[in-house]
Amino acid sequence: GRSLLHAFPDSVREQELEIIAEHAGRWPVPDISEVTEGQDLSPEDGRWLVERFVAHPGRTLREPAVLRSPLARQRAAYIVCEQDHFGGRLSPAVEALRSAPTWSFHSIDTGHWPMVSAPGELVAILDGIAREGR
């Protein structure tokens, strides 16, 4: 019953809502500094990503998610990108899911774009998750 933006602090959530409103309901492509800063990416990697980005529909960020069963009962894997998750810290709602038997948590010491900054590690984790599901 909460939106993705509820994971952000109140002040950041308000800023993001304003940005979405200013861009006709779309969450715009971030500039390269936002993509690369503190994310374990080179400027070249950041440019490569930004060139491929498109604006994101704002409704998917601001409207509440509706689930058919509680999140703790759903099978899920959560990959913590240590450099992006505020020093490895998770929101209290996500941290509470560590005890859910259907959830698994994995960590990579990289930023938000592990498919670029740590592809081998990401593939190994995803392969392990897929094998668990067989």
N, C-alpha and C positions, 0 to 999 in steps of 0.2 A: 503493500500500500504506500510505498515511498518512491520518490523519483531518484534517478541517478544523482541529480544535483544535491540531494539530501546527504550524500557522502562528503560533501564539501562543507567547510566552515560557513556560517551564516553570511559573513561579509563577502566571501568569494562567491557563494551561491547567488547573492544579489547582483554582483558584478556580472556574472555569467548570464543571468536573466536579462540584464540591460543590454549586453552585447547581442544576445539572440534577438531582442526586440529591435535593436538598431540595424540588424541585417535581415529584415523581412522574415523573421522566424527561422533563420538558419544560424547554426553555430559555425562561424567562419573558420577558414584554414588559419592556423596559428602562424606567426612569423618564425623564421628560422631560429632566432634566439630562444624562443619558447620551446622549440622542438629539441634543440641541442643542449641548452644550459643544464648542467648537472645530470645529463642522461647518458654519458659514456659514448657519445657520438662525435665524430669528426665533423667539421663544417661541410665537407663533401657529402657525408652520409645524411646530414640534415637537409642539405639542398636536394639530394636525391629523393628523400621522403616528401618534402614540401611540394616538389614538382608533381607528385602523384596524388596529393590530397585533394579532396573536394569538400565543400561546405556540408555540414551534417544537419539533418532536420532537427530543429530545436525541440520539437514535441517529444522526441525519444529521450531527451535529457530531463525535461521538466514535468512530464506526466507520470503519475504513479504507475508502478508495475503491479499487475494483478496476477497472483499465483493461484493455481488450483490446489496445491498442497503446500504446507509450510516449507520454507527454504531449508531448514535443518533436515528434512526428510528426503530432499532431492539429492541425487548423486551428482557430485561436482568436484572439480579439481581447481585449486586456486594457486596461481603462480605469483609469488611475491617477488617483484623486481626491487631488490634492496635499495638501490639508489633513487628510486622513485617513490617509495613508500615511507617517506619521512624517517629514514634511518631504520627501516624494517618494521616500524610500528604500523599496525593496522587499526582501522576504526573499531570501536568496541563491538559493533554489530557483527563485523567480519571475524574478529577475534573470538567471539562467542561460538562461532561455527567450528572452531578447532576441535571441540569435543563431540561434534556430530559424527556418528559412525559412517555416514555416507559421503563425507567430505575428506579430501586429502589436500595437504598443503606442500608446496615445493618452493624453493628459493633459488634465485639467480642473482649474483652480485653484478648487476647492471642496471640500466635505466629502463624507461617505459617502452623502449623499442627493441626488445631482445631478438626479434627476427632479423635485425640489422647488426646490433652490437654483440650478440652472443648466440648466433644461429645454431652452432653445434650443441651447446648446452640446452637450448630450447628444444631442439629436435629430440635429444635424449630424454628429456622430461616428457614430452608429448608421446614419444614411443612407449615409455613406461606406463603412462596413463592408458594408452590404447591397449596395451597388453593386459593390464588389470581388468579391462572390460570384457575380455574374451572368455 
